[in-house]
């Protein structure tokens, strides 16, 4: 039996902490270091980069990190696996080879994975399938020190190296699923080590370290971090990340469908959580792909309303501006945030914010026509008129769309260090995705006195986005709290607590092993994060809003 694979992560998004690569390479032993740079919004950003320069389309930040990190990894024998190649993995691989020569490291072997790019439909900017980890596995088996990919699933950055390290075959579903679950925990960096954590006040999370997984041959893993780094790893931080941007019990990927309802979490010492029991199934018969396109142009103005008569001030400026528009934008949305307080001690806390967002396919309809109308009101509107920033000329916004394609139409290709091109075959076996049977709920708590209080006193939450949909994972830290939560927080109750979800499809998924409920809200985010359709366009704080809502909670839990 081979020793465990120690695999760390140094990036959860394009723009994450720059010094994390050095921190991870010098802070403790690793076999593989991963860096996740891609997200739905990132693909749009890279697509616009490529329009300006066809030689771009990859993460320039990663290349700068490697000016120091490449030598450190080479000296320590650490393999590097990253999806920073974005829309141009071959271009980043070439740039890394040139960097290695300049650094006096000519024996660094660089490989890349391609084939995710699909024919771009008319009107789209990018079109990419989500590949699995098999191409990464092939590159590492061929001796690559650095593997660059384009659009692979985030978890593939871990499952690909795991299959290489242990020699797993493509149908060892339970083991692959275990690696996918570990990869999902690692993929968002410090979100697994106390970052963005519901119960952050219980720990020192001022500078959380990045996560490490110790993967075992049977697919189990221990999530930890380098000794001496900040933050915390406990069953709560791991649960929160497991629920992030997932939906039902079946977590589908191109290599395997992991059953999240089989995951078991157990403490394994300070800052160590063991993941075990993960079952896997055949992958679905189709591959997920993402399309991005420029959706049009947007502009916004935020008016500050101070002191008395806030509602009347908002009504006045709204009527004035709409009357002044010579061309009405296709979409015009007003939102009043009552951040003001009565008898406030500072001007800022005496002020509310009125936000105007406009969208249109014509840049002229949202540019000078709107900003000029706003500025011209400066001396003839409500008392105390001012805005948070001078109105701009408008900017393009993007749209993300998920589609599904036949895996046979995608040529998943590992380009090995010596230039050989190895085509990765599609899965031999597949299984259509179906909902799992509804699990039994725990026995409810006995009747007793209740108190009106915030949900967050007894439950954690983490929320996120998938295209235009949002998910909210809610978990109970104790068995008693789970017995109450499982019965109290229904889909209808969630709609009542979060009125913005009213009228939208809300689905509740029960995960008893994690003492968790995962809700998906279809359509809450419109056309996705790049479209910035709502105040919180990625639904990052949706879970915290839910935790702040009051309901009747048993006093025994408080």
VEXFI-422126 format. One record per residue (C-alpha): residue number from 1; residue in one letter; x, y, z. Coordinates in nm, 3 decimals. Layout:
<nodes>
NODE resi resn      px      py      pz
NODE  NUM    a       X       Y       Z
...
</nodes>
This chain:
<nodes>
NODE resi resn      px      py      pz
NODE    1    x   0.000   0.000   0.000
NODE    2    x   0.141   0.337  -0.101
NODE    3    x   0.178   0.612   0.157
NODE    4    x  -0.086   0.889   0.161
NODE    5    x  -0.069   1.166  -0.094
NODE    6    x  -0.024   1.511   0.061
NODE    7    x  -0.186   1.761  -0.169
NODE    8    x  -0.234   2.129  -0.092
NODE    9    x  -0.415   2.420  -0.251
NODE   10    x  -0.275   2.771  -0.298
NODE   11    x  -0.560   2.949  -0.473
NODE   12    x  -0.939   2.945  -0.468
NODE   13    x  -0.994   3.205  -0.741
NODE   14    x  -0.818   3.433  -0.987
NODE   15    x  -0.688   3.704  -0.753
NODE   16    x  -0.641   3.500  -0.434
NODE   17    x  -0.357   3.570  -0.191
NODE   18    x  -0.043   3.611  -0.400
NODE   19    x   0.205   3.481  -0.140
NODE   20    x   0.008   3.160  -0.081
NODE   21    x   0.224   2.963  -0.327
NODE   22    x   0.538   3.042  -0.132
NODE   23    x   0.359   2.981   0.199
NODE   24    x   0.243   2.637   0.090
NODE   25    x   0.576   2.531  -0.061
NODE   26    x   0.783   2.638   0.239
NODE   27    x   0.538   2.572   0.524
NODE   28    x   0.539   2.192   0.524
NODE   29    x   0.574   1.876   0.321
NODE   30    x   0.369   1.833   0.003
NODE   31    x   0.365   1.598  -0.293
NODE   32    x   0.136   1.810  -0.511
NODE   33    x   0.033   2.175  -0.498
NODE   34    x  -0.283   2.284  -0.681
NODE   35    x  -0.406   2.629  -0.777
NODE   36    x  -0.767   2.690  -0.882
NODE   37    x  -0.804   3.006  -1.090
NODE   38    x  -1.127   2.950  -1.284
NODE   39    x  -1.487   3.042  -1.219
NODE   40    x  -1.781   3.141  -1.435
NODE   41    x  -1.686   3.509  -1.412
NODE   42    x  -1.318   3.432  -1.477
NODE   43    x  -1.396   3.271  -1.811
NODE   44    x  -1.561   3.594  -1.922
NODE   45    x  -1.262   3.800  -1.802
NODE   46    x  -1.018   3.574  -1.986
NODE   47    x  -1.237   3.583  -2.295
NODE   48    x  -1.217   3.962  -2.303
NODE   49    x  -0.838   3.941  -2.251
NODE   50    x  -0.812   3.713  -2.550
NODE   51    x  -1.011   3.956  -2.764
NODE   52    x  -0.740   4.214  -2.698
NODE   53    x  -0.449   3.972  -2.747
NODE   54    x  -0.499   3.618  -2.889
NODE   55    x  -0.183   3.511  -2.706
NODE   56    x  -0.348   3.568  -2.369
NODE   57    x  -0.649   3.395  -2.217
NODE   58    x  -0.462   3.250  -1.919
NODE   59    x  -0.394   3.369  -1.563
NODE   60    x  -0.104   3.614  -1.572
NODE   61    x  -0.102   3.611  -1.191
NODE   62    x  -0.005   3.243  -1.184
NODE   63    x   0.286   3.307  -1.420
NODE   64    x   0.414   3.578  -1.186
NODE   65    x   0.379   3.346  -0.888
NODE   66    x   0.591   3.087  -1.065
NODE   67    x   0.885   3.328  -1.094
NODE   68    x   0.962   3.219  -0.738
NODE   69    x   0.737   2.915  -0.697
NODE   70    x   0.877   2.711  -0.985
NODE   71    x   1.223   2.690  -0.829
NODE   72    x   1.084   2.624  -0.482
NODE   73    x   0.867   2.339  -0.611
NODE   74    x   1.154   2.192  -0.814
NODE   75    x   1.389   2.197  -0.513
NODE   76    x   1.130   2.022  -0.295
NODE   77    x   1.006   1.770  -0.551
NODE   78    x   0.651   1.910  -0.549
NODE   79    x   0.436   1.865  -0.860
NODE   80    x   0.217   2.162  -0.955
NODE   81    x  -0.130   2.122  -1.106
NODE   82    x  -0.340   2.423  -1.205
NODE   83    x  -0.631   2.523  -1.425
NODE   84    x  -0.474   2.868  -1.469
NODE   85    x  -0.442   2.788  -1.841
NODE   86    x  -0.801   2.906  -1.879
NODE   87    x  -0.872   2.956  -2.248
NODE   88    x  -0.510   2.904  -2.354
NODE   89    x  -0.341   2.622  -2.161
NODE   90    x  -0.085   2.568  -2.438
NODE   91    x   0.011   2.935  -2.420
NODE   92    x   0.065   2.922  -2.043
NODE   93    x   0.261   2.596  -2.076
NODE   94    x   0.492   2.761  -2.331
NODE   95    x   0.533   3.065  -2.106
NODE   96    x   0.626   2.837  -1.814
NODE   97    x   0.886   2.656  -2.023
NODE   98    x   1.039   2.989  -2.118
NODE   99    x   1.035   3.095  -1.753
NODE  100    x   1.203   2.771  -1.648
NODE  101    x   1.484   2.829  -1.899
NODE  102    x   1.528   3.186  -1.779
NODE  103    x   1.546   3.064  -1.418
NODE  104    x   1.808   2.802  -1.502
NODE  105    x   1.564   2.513  -1.460
NODE  106    x   1.574   2.349  -1.804
NODE  107    x   1.482   2.007  -1.665
NODE  108    x   1.138   2.121  -1.540
NODE  109    x   0.890   1.919  -1.743
NODE  110    x   0.567   2.100  -1.834
NODE  111    x   0.255   1.934  -1.977
NODE  112    x  -0.091   2.060  -2.045
NODE  113    x  -0.448   1.939  -2.097
NODE  114    x  -0.668   2.070  -2.374
NODE  115    x  -0.985   1.978  -2.559
NODE  116    x  -1.232   2.157  -2.336
NODE  117    x  -1.291   2.435  -2.589
NODE  118    x  -1.607   2.386  -2.793
NODE  119    x  -1.721   2.558  -3.112
NODE  120    x  -1.831   2.902  -3.002
NODE  121    x  -2.194   2.970  -3.101
NODE  122    x  -2.288   3.297  -3.267
NODE  123    x  -2.306   3.571  -3.009
NODE  124    x  -2.101   3.384  -2.747
NODE  125    x  -1.754   3.476  -2.624
NODE  126    x  -1.639   3.142  -2.483
NODE  127    x  -1.764   2.783  -2.484
NODE  128    x  -1.591   2.522  -2.269
NODE  129    x  -1.676   2.174  -2.143
NODE  130    x  -1.587   2.075  -1.789
NODE  131    x  -1.329   1.796  -1.824
NODE  132    x  -1.237   1.545  -1.555
NODE  133    x  -0.903   1.450  -1.404
NODE  134    x  -0.791   1.174  -1.642
NODE  135    x  -0.586   1.409  -1.860
NODE  136    x  -0.402   1.535  -1.552
NODE  137    x  -0.337   1.174  -1.449
NODE  138    x  -0.186   1.098  -1.791
NODE  139    x   0.044   1.401  -1.776
NODE  140    x   0.173   1.308  -1.430
NODE  141    x   0.226   0.947  -1.533
NODE  142    x   0.443   1.078  -1.818
NODE  143    x   0.666   1.256  -1.568
NODE  144    x   0.528   1.611  -1.574
NODE  145    x   0.644   1.843  -1.297
NODE  146    x   0.382   2.103  -1.389
NODE  147    x   0.042   2.032  -1.542
NODE  148    x  -0.160   2.320  -1.685
NODE  149    x  -0.525   2.273  -1.777
NODE  150    x  -0.807   2.474  -1.920
NODE  151    x  -1.162   2.424  -1.796
NODE  152    x  -1.166   2.114  -1.582
NODE  153    x  -1.387   2.064  -1.279
NODE  154    x  -1.233   2.221  -0.972
NODE  155    x  -1.218   1.885  -0.795
NODE  156    x  -1.028   1.731  -1.090
NODE  157    x  -0.718   1.916  -0.969
NODE  158    x  -0.718   1.669  -0.680
NODE  159    x  -0.879   1.355  -0.825
NODE  160    x  -0.640   1.357  -1.124
NODE  161    x  -0.324   1.352  -0.908
NODE  162    x  -0.482   1.096  -0.673
NODE  163    x  -0.547   0.852  -0.959
NODE  164    x  -0.184   0.896  -1.070
NODE  165    x  -0.041   0.850  -0.721
NODE  166    x  -0.237   0.535  -0.639
NODE  167    x  -0.275   0.392  -0.989
NODE  168    x  -0.654   0.395  -0.980
NODE  169    x  -0.848   0.291  -1.287
NODE  170    x  -1.136   0.491  -1.434
NODE  171    x  -1.403   0.266  -1.281
NODE  172    x  -1.284   0.271  -0.918
NODE  173    x  -1.579   0.493  -0.839
NODE  174    x  -1.570   0.490  -0.459
NODE  175    x  -1.204   0.590  -0.449
NODE  176    x  -1.245   0.852  -0.716
NODE  177    x  -1.549   0.989  -0.536
NODE  178    x  -1.349   1.020  -0.216
NODE  179    x  -1.087   1.221  -0.400
NODE  180    x  -1.356   1.439  -0.561
NODE  181    x  -1.503   1.517  -0.220
NODE  182    x  -1.156   1.605  -0.087
NODE  183    x  -1.100   1.816  -0.397
NODE  184    x  -1.426   2.002  -0.341
NODE  185    x  -1.315   2.084   0.014
NODE  186    x  -0.977   2.212  -0.106
NODE  187    x  -1.089   2.399  -0.418
NODE  188    x  -1.191   2.724  -0.249
NODE  189    x  -0.873   2.761  -0.048
NODE  190    x  -0.919   2.915   0.294
NODE  191    x  -1.296   2.859   0.299
NODE  192    x  -1.199   2.517   0.441
NODE  193    x  -0.978   2.666   0.712
NODE  194    x  -1.204   2.925   0.870
NODE  195    x  -1.247   3.179   0.592
NODE  196    x  -1.606   3.302   0.536
NODE  197    x  -1.711   3.077   0.824
NODE  198    x  -2.045   3.123   0.999
NODE  199    x  -1.896   3.073   1.347
NODE  200    x  -1.585   3.284   1.283
NODE  201    x  -1.607   3.457   1.623
NODE  202    x  -1.506   3.131   1.794
NODE  203    x  -1.164   3.120   1.624
NODE  204    x  -0.874   3.339   1.516
NODE  205    x  -0.934   3.360   1.142
NODE  206    x  -0.752   3.685   1.069
NODE  207    x  -0.514   3.508   0.828
NODE  208    x  -0.624   3.148   0.771
NODE  209    x  -0.375   2.908   0.620
NODE  210    x  -0.451   2.720   0.300
NODE  211    x  -0.582   2.361   0.322
NODE  212    x  -0.401   2.031   0.277
NODE  213    x  -0.555   1.689   0.213
NODE  214    x  -0.385   1.365   0.312
NODE  215    x  -0.543   1.123   0.064
NODE  216    x  -0.535   0.749   0.128
NODE  217    x  -0.546   0.465  -0.121
NODE  218    x  -0.902   0.369  -0.022
NODE  219    x  -1.027   0.718  -0.112
NODE  220    x  -1.055   0.844   0.246
NODE  221    x  -0.879   1.166   0.339
NODE  222    x  -0.780   1.391   0.626
NODE  223    x  -0.825   1.765   0.577
NODE  224    x  -0.567   1.973   0.760
NODE  225    x  -0.329   2.267   0.712
NODE  226    x   0.038   2.341   0.760
NODE  227    x   0.147   2.367   1.125
NODE  228    x   0.173   2.722   1.247
NODE  229    x  -0.067   2.872   0.996
NODE  230    x  -0.379   3.059   1.104
NODE  231    x  -0.743   2.967   1.093
NODE  232    x  -0.902   2.638   1.194
NODE  233    x  -0.999   2.304   1.046
NODE  234    x  -1.288   2.133   1.220
NODE  235    x  -1.600   1.942   1.118
NODE  236    x  -1.787   2.271   1.087
NODE  237    x  -1.545   2.434   0.841
NODE  238    x  -1.535   2.116   0.632
NODE  239    x  -1.915   2.079   0.638
NODE  240    x  -1.956   2.439   0.526
NODE  241    x  -1.730   2.387   0.228
NODE  242    x  -1.891   2.054   0.136
NODE  243    x  -2.225   2.233   0.110
NODE  244    x  -2.086   2.523  -0.092
NODE  245    x  -2.220   2.544  -0.447
NODE  246    x  -2.365   2.193  -0.439
NODE  247    x  -2.723   2.077  -0.461
NODE  248    x  -2.859   1.729  -0.401
NODE  249    x  -2.700   1.412  -0.270
NODE  250    x  -2.552   1.328  -0.612
NODE  251    x  -2.254   1.551  -0.691
NODE  252    x  -2.198   1.482  -1.058
NODE  253    x  -1.867   1.509  -1.242
NODE  254    x  -1.717   1.386  -1.568
NODE  255    x  -1.530   1.097  -1.399
NODE  256    x  -1.764   0.997  -1.120
NODE  257    x  -2.079   1.099  -0.937
NODE  258    x  -1.999   1.134  -0.568
NODE  259    x  -2.274   1.060  -0.317
NODE  260    x  -2.262   1.344  -0.066
NODE  261    x  -2.517   1.161   0.149
NODE  262    x  -2.254   0.895   0.223
NODE  263    x  -1.984   1.135   0.349
NODE  264    x  -1.879   1.088   0.711
NODE  265    x  -1.677   1.349   0.899
NODE  266    x  -1.486   1.277   1.219
NODE  267    x  -1.234   1.478   1.421
NODE  268    x  -0.882   1.338   1.383
NODE  269    x  -0.688   1.564   1.619
NODE  270    x  -0.625   1.940   1.629
NODE  271    x  -0.698   2.097   1.288
NODE  272    x  -0.761   1.754   1.136
NODE  273    x  -1.091   1.615   1.002
NODE  274    x  -1.124   1.269   0.850
NODE  275    x  -1.351   1.216   0.550
NODE  276    x  -1.459   0.857   0.498
NODE  277    x  -1.736   0.638   0.365
NODE  278    x  -1.777   0.820   0.035
NODE  279    x  -1.953   0.615  -0.229
NODE  280    x  -1.927   0.679  -0.600
NODE  281    x  -2.138   0.599  -0.904
NODE  282    x  -2.088   0.612  -1.277
NODE  283    x  -2.072   0.966  -1.420
NODE  284    x  -2.373   1.108  -1.602
NODE  285    x  -2.407   1.051  -1.978
NODE  286    x  -2.353   1.419  -2.064
NODE  287    x  -2.079   1.672  -1.993
NODE  288    x  -2.157   2.009  -1.844
NODE  289    x  -2.031   2.302  -2.051
NODE  290    x  -2.035   2.674  -1.990
NODE  291    x  -2.107   2.948  -2.243
NODE  292    x  -2.028   3.312  -2.177
NODE  293    x  -2.136   3.609  -2.384
NODE  294    x  -2.157   3.983  -2.351
NODE  295    x  -2.514   4.045  -2.243
NODE  296    x  -2.521   4.419  -2.303
NODE  297    x  -2.429   4.734  -2.115
NODE  298    x  -2.503   4.845  -1.761
NODE  299    x  -2.462   5.151  -1.546
NODE  300    x  -2.549   5.239  -1.190
NODE  301    x  -2.588   5.540  -0.967
NODE  302    x  -2.618   5.529  -0.588
NODE  303    x  -2.796   5.830  -0.437
NODE  304    x  -2.743   5.910  -0.068
NODE  305    x  -3.058   6.010   0.120
NODE  306    x  -2.985   6.162   0.462
NODE  307    x  -3.207   6.239   0.757
NODE  308    x  -3.582   6.283   0.742
NODE  309    x  -3.836   6.193   0.472
NODE  310    x  -3.623   5.920   0.315
NODE  311    x  -3.914   5.761   0.131
NODE  312    x  -4.028   6.096  -0.008
NODE  313    x  -3.673   6.184  -0.117
NODE  314    x  -3.643   5.850  -0.296
NODE  315    x  -3.976   5.904  -0.469
NODE  316    x  -3.878   6.254  -0.582
NODE  317    x  -3.542   6.167  -0.736
NODE  318    x  -3.684   5.857  -0.900
NODE  319    x  -3.961   6.056  -1.068
NODE  320    x  -3.718   6.333  -1.169
NODE  321    x  -3.464   6.102  -1.325
NODE  322    x  -3.713   5.885  -1.512
NODE  323    x  -3.879   6.198  -1.651
NODE  324    x  -3.537   6.328  -1.766
NODE  325    x  -3.446   6.016  -1.965
NODE  326    x  -3.485   6.077  -2.335
NODE  327    x  -3.438   5.705  -2.402
NODE  328    x  -3.561   5.457  -2.146
NODE  329    x  -3.320   5.164  -2.095
NODE  330    x  -3.455   4.814  -2.149
NODE  331    x  -3.416   4.742  -1.777
NODE  332    x  -3.434   5.005  -1.504
NODE  333    x  -3.425   4.891  -1.143
NODE  334    x  -3.437   5.091  -0.819
NODE  335    x  -3.348   4.951  -0.475
NODE  336    x  -3.374   5.147  -0.152
NODE  337    x  -3.153   5.020   0.132
NODE  338    x  -3.265   5.169   0.463
NODE  339    x  -2.925   5.184   0.626
NODE  340    x  -3.030   5.500   0.814
NODE  341    x  -3.101   5.516   1.186
NODE  342    x  -3.319   5.764   1.377
NODE  343    x  -3.137   6.033   1.576
NODE  344    x  -2.805   5.905   1.435
NODE  345    x  -2.473   6.012   1.584
NODE  346    x  -2.296   6.033   1.247
NODE  347    x  -2.404   6.155   0.906
NODE  348    x  -2.328   5.818   0.749
NODE  349    x  -2.553   5.630   0.990
NODE  350    x  -2.826   5.889   0.925
NODE  351    x  -2.820   5.801   0.552
NODE  352    x  -2.998   5.552   0.329
NODE  353    x  -2.882   5.438  -0.015
NODE  354    x  -3.098   5.445  -0.327
NODE  355    x  -2.938   5.236  -0.601
NODE  356    x  -3.033   5.268  -0.967
NODE  357    x  -2.918   4.998  -1.208
NODE  358    x  -2.987   5.020  -1.581
NODE  359    x  -2.920   4.767  -1.859
NODE  360    x  -2.959   4.780  -2.235
NODE  361    x  -2.808   4.631  -2.551
NODE  362    x  -2.726   4.987  -2.666
NODE  363    x  -2.440   5.150  -2.470
NODE  364    x  -2.588   5.491  -2.547
NODE  365    x  -2.904   5.409  -2.355
NODE  366    x  -2.715   5.351  -2.028
NODE  367    x  -2.420   5.588  -2.065
NODE  368    x  -2.437   5.965  -2.092
NODE  369    x  -2.815   5.954  -2.112
NODE  370    x  -2.832   5.819  -1.755
NODE  371    x  -2.525   5.971  -1.593
NODE  372    x  -2.604   6.313  -1.738
NODE  373    x  -2.961   6.299  -1.615
NODE  374    x  -2.837   6.211  -1.266
NODE  375    x  -2.573   6.483  -1.249
NODE  376    x  -2.810   6.752  -1.378
NODE  377    x  -3.032   6.695  -1.074
NODE  378    x  -2.757   6.799  -0.834
NODE  379    x  -2.899   7.142  -0.748
NODE  380    x  -3.266   7.077  -0.814
NODE  381    x  -3.369   6.766  -0.625
NODE  382    x  -3.402   6.650  -0.264
NODE  383    x  -3.220   6.832   0.017
NODE  384    x  -2.871   6.695   0.080
NODE  385    x  -2.842   6.554  -0.273
NODE  386    x  -2.519   6.363  -0.338
NODE  387    x  -2.407   6.029  -0.482
NODE  388    x  -2.147   5.778  -0.364
NODE  389    x  -1.937   5.819  -0.680
NODE  390    x  -1.960   6.019  -1.003
NODE  391    x  -2.178   5.829  -1.253
NODE  392    x  -1.981   5.656  -1.526
NODE  393    x  -2.033   5.600  -1.895
NODE  394    x  -2.151   5.243  -1.851
NODE  395    x  -1.971   4.912  -1.891
NODE  396    x  -2.038   4.581  -2.062
NODE  397    x  -2.178   4.295  -1.856
NODE  398    x  -2.160   3.923  -1.918
NODE  399    x  -2.395   3.627  -1.911
NODE  400    x  -2.315   3.266  -1.821
NODE  401    x  -2.522   2.975  -1.949
NODE  402    x  -2.480   2.606  -1.860
NODE  403    x  -2.543   2.354  -2.137
NODE  404    x  -2.481   1.980  -2.167
NODE  405    x  -2.296   1.799  -2.447
NODE  406    x  -2.218   1.443  -2.549
NODE  407    x  -1.873   1.345  -2.409
NODE  408    x  -1.796   1.185  -2.745
NODE  409    x  -1.796   1.528  -2.909
NODE  410    x  -1.511   1.648  -2.685
NODE  411    x  -1.149   1.551  -2.759
NODE  412    x  -1.000   1.545  -2.409
NODE  413    x  -0.625   1.553  -2.481
NODE  414    x  -0.318   1.528  -2.259
NODE  415    x  -0.019   1.698  -2.422
NODE  416    x   0.273   1.523  -2.251
NODE  417    x   0.608   1.684  -2.165
NODE  418    x   0.771   1.543  -2.480
NODE  419    x   0.491   1.681  -2.698
NODE  420    x   0.309   1.351  -2.749
NODE  421    x  -0.066   1.397  -2.767
NODE  422    x  -0.270   1.137  -2.580
NODE  423    x  -0.648   1.136  -2.629
NODE  424    x  -0.842   1.049  -2.314
NODE  425    x  -1.143   0.829  -2.399
NODE  426    x  -1.488   0.915  -2.265
NODE  427    x  -1.632   0.703  -1.982
NODE  428    x  -1.724   0.346  -2.075
NODE  429    x  -2.015   0.338  -1.831
NODE  430    x  -2.255   0.618  -1.741
NODE  431    x  -2.563   0.655  -1.524
NODE  432    x  -2.842   0.911  -1.564
NODE  433    x  -2.879   1.145  -1.270
NODE  434    x  -3.186   1.078  -1.060
NODE  435    x  -3.294   1.210  -0.722
NODE  436    x  -3.207   0.980  -0.434
NODE  437    x  -3.490   0.842  -0.219
NODE  438    x  -3.590   1.087   0.051
NODE  439    x  -3.400   0.990   0.368
NODE  440    x  -3.585   0.952   0.697
NODE  441    x  -3.579   1.254   0.924
NODE  442    x  -3.461   1.232   1.286
NODE  443    x  -3.717   1.220   1.562
NODE  444    x  -3.834   1.574   1.641
NODE  445    x  -3.746   1.733   1.972
NODE  446    x  -4.011   1.699   2.241
NODE  447    x  -4.240   1.996   2.289
NODE  448    x  -4.111   2.267   2.518
NODE  449    x  -4.080   2.643   2.557
NODE  450    x  -3.954   2.840   2.258
NODE  451    x  -3.799   3.183   2.215
NODE  452    x  -3.796   3.417   1.917
NODE  453    x  -3.431   3.433   1.811
NODE  454    x  -3.201   3.436   1.506
NODE  455    x  -3.156   3.103   1.330
NODE  456    x  -2.779   3.160   1.333
NODE  457    x  -2.762   3.098   1.706
NODE  458    x  -2.820   2.727   1.643
NODE  459    x  -2.722   2.668   1.278
NODE  460    x  -2.444   2.753   1.036
NODE  461    x  -2.487   2.834   0.669
NODE  462    x  -2.289   2.892   0.352
NODE  463    x  -2.430   3.002   0.019
NODE  464    x  -2.308   3.048  -0.336
NODE  465    x  -2.394   3.058  -0.703
NODE  466    x  -2.423   2.824  -0.999
NODE  467    x  -2.512   3.029  -1.303
NODE  468    x  -2.844   3.197  -1.232
NODE  469    x  -2.924   2.969  -0.937
NODE  470    x  -2.824   3.002  -0.573
NODE  471    x  -2.768   2.739  -0.308
NODE  472    x  -2.788   2.771   0.068
NODE  473    x  -2.637   2.494   0.277
NODE  474    x  -2.753   2.494   0.641
NODE  475    x  -2.611   2.261   0.904
NODE  476    x  -2.663   2.193   1.273
NODE  477    x  -2.358   2.165   1.500
NODE  478    x  -2.530   1.919   1.739
NODE  479    x  -2.766   1.624   1.716
NODE  480    x  -3.031   1.809   1.916
NODE  481    x  -3.017   2.110   1.686
NODE  482    x  -3.044   1.877   1.386
NODE  483    x  -3.356   1.714   1.526
NODE  484    x  -3.517   2.058   1.535
NODE  485    x  -3.370   2.200   1.211
NODE  486    x  -3.471   1.905   0.993
NODE  487    x  -3.838   1.962   1.075
NODE  488    x  -3.843   2.341   1.119
NODE  489    x  -3.664   2.466   0.807
NODE  490    x  -3.883   2.354   0.520
NODE  491    x  -3.876   2.500   0.169
NODE  492    x  -4.190   2.700   0.251
NODE  493    x  -4.034   2.832   0.571
NODE  494    x  -3.724   2.937   0.380
NODE  495    x  -3.939   3.131   0.130
NODE  496    x  -4.110   3.308   0.420
NODE  497    x  -3.779   3.396   0.583
NODE  498    x  -3.622   3.514   0.255
NODE  499    x  -3.897   3.703   0.068
NODE  500    x  -3.670   3.755  -0.236
NODE  501    x  -3.711   3.384  -0.308
NODE  502    x  -4.089   3.402  -0.316
NODE  503    x  -4.228   3.276  -0.644
NODE  504    x  -3.905   3.096  -0.737
NODE  505    x  -3.856   2.718  -0.734
NODE  506    x  -3.694   2.615  -0.405
NODE  507    x  -3.576   2.256  -0.357
NODE  508    x  -3.469   2.109  -0.024
NODE  509    x  -3.214   1.827  -0.005
NODE  510    x  -3.157   1.639   0.322
NODE  511    x  -2.807   1.514   0.414
NODE  512    x  -2.840   1.341   0.753
NODE  513    x  -2.474   1.234   0.781
NODE  514    x  -2.375   1.601   0.772
NODE  515    x  -2.675   1.713   0.981
NODE  516    x  -2.743   1.943   0.690
NODE  517    x  -3.007   2.077   0.454
NODE  518    x  -2.912   2.211   0.113
NODE  519    x  -3.153   2.443  -0.064
NODE  520    x  -3.136   2.542  -0.430
NODE  521    x  -3.318   2.856  -0.544
NODE  522    x  -3.365   2.854  -0.920
NODE  523    x  -3.334   3.184  -1.103
NODE  524    x  -3.253   3.408  -0.807
NODE  525    x  -2.936   3.541  -0.976
NODE  526    x  -3.086   3.609  -1.317
NODE  527    x  -2.825   3.549  -1.586
NODE  528    x  -2.540   3.484  -1.343
NODE  529    x  -2.272   3.673  -1.153
NODE  530    x  -2.135   3.866  -1.449
NODE  531    x  -2.478   4.016  -1.512
NODE  532    x  -2.484   4.156  -1.156
NODE  533    x  -2.861   4.117  -1.141
NODE  534    x  -2.892   4.170  -0.765
NODE  535    x  -2.720   4.343  -0.475
NODE  536    x  -2.528   4.024  -0.388
NODE  537    x  -2.472   3.884  -0.740
NODE  538    x  -2.303   3.559  -0.626
NODE  539    x  -2.538   3.493  -0.332
NODE  540    x  -2.236   3.487  -0.101
NODE  541    x  -2.427   3.642   0.188
NODE  542    x  -2.763   3.477   0.130
NODE  543    x  -2.689   3.224   0.402
NODE  544    x  -2.596   3.496   0.649
NODE  545    x  -2.920   3.678   0.576
NODE  546    x  -3.104   3.354   0.653
NODE  547    x  -2.911   3.309   0.979
NODE  548    x  -3.011   3.661   1.084
NODE  549    x  -3.383   3.593   1.045
NODE  550    x  -3.583   3.525   1.362
NODE  551    x  -3.806   3.227   1.426
NODE  552    x  -3.932   3.030   1.725
NODE  553    x  -3.641   2.818   1.853
NODE  554    x  -3.661   2.571   2.143
NODE  555    x  -3.509   2.726   2.454
NODE  556    x  -3.323   2.400   2.515
NODE  557    x  -3.104   2.482   2.214
NODE  558    x  -3.029   2.841   2.311
</nodes>
